[in-house]
Amino acid sequence: MMGTINAHSQQSKQTIIFDTDIGNDIDDVLAMAMLYNYQKQEQVDLKAITISKANPVTVDYIHMLNTYYGLRDIAIGYIGETGPTPDSGLYMQQTLAYEENGKRLFLSTPERYKQVPEAYKLQRKVLAAAPDHSVTLIVVGFSTNMAKLLSSRPDEFSSLEGKELIQKKVISMYMMAGMFGKKPFPEYNVVKDVQAAQQVFKNWPTRIVVSGWEIGNALKFPADKLLSAFPQYWHHPIVNSYFHYMKMPYNRETWDLTVVLQAIEPHQNYFGSSISGTIMIDDDGMTRFSPTKGKHQILLLNPDHRERILNRLVETVTDK
């Protein structure tokens, strides 16, 4: 069943909070490149990047990317070292430590994680300062930070409980989560913190738009386009990290990129959507969509749109 995802007003820049488990997969990095380019084109106001991966290198890595793109003022929030996936991953430390002729190519500040606020606290700060019904949340990792925000108490930033603050300030939340295809399974972003996902999908007060695993799996990012856009290869942190993540050549799934594209350009109708319904999370992490009255929608992919979507993803990642 097809529904309609209402476009945000394009009269002003969207205010964005981006929550990521960067370091686990490389699609987060490509999604970050998209947001940086949208920011530089003044299509969005990226207020904060919050991290749901419990490894401190994530803060150093994102600060390096912010700096490389000339956007050092974007605030960073961190889940802390108690949370999902505390390993360092396959590309963050490797990119930060990359040297040529005995010199590091990229900025590294290993202790920076000690200087940033907890993720949900930064989210509360941004929401409290924003006009009512003006913030879009994009979540491409676990639901951990969202669950903390949802259950948060009044603080120095707002006298409102978390759920009330969300209701007052957030337009919609866009998530990469779950699997709604023909052969469903417990999807990574859900299964790494099932309890948080259950809490969020049960209690979140505003609309949630979800790009399931099957969407990004059907759209592989063409690595050759990345290499032709950045012929300096190892000197660009996005390509450097892409090289470190897996042995080249490979075309990675675009899971996180699809939800960023839909959040920022809903008016372009790259994807279809279900009617509004309810997403339920089983205790084993399985996701089920019921087309009953609710505030949840899942994205649908028309195979005829694949080339158009991939072309736009390449444009937004490379800014070419």
ABEGO torsion letter per residue (X at the ends): XBBBBBBBBAABBBBBBBBBABGABAAAAAAAAAAAAAAAAGABBBABBBBABBBAAAAAAAAAAAAAAGAAABBBBBAEABEBGABAEAAAAAAAABBBGGBBABBBBAAAAAABBBAAAAAAAAAAABBBGABBBBBABBAAAAAAAAABBBBAABABBAAAAAAAABABBBBBBEBABABBBBBAAAAABAAAAAAAAAABABBBBBBBAAAAAABBBBAAAAAAABAAEAABAAAAAAAAABBOBBBBBAAAAAAAAAAABAAAGABBBBBBBBBBBBAAGBBBBBABBBABBBBBBBAAAAAAAAAAAAAAAAGX
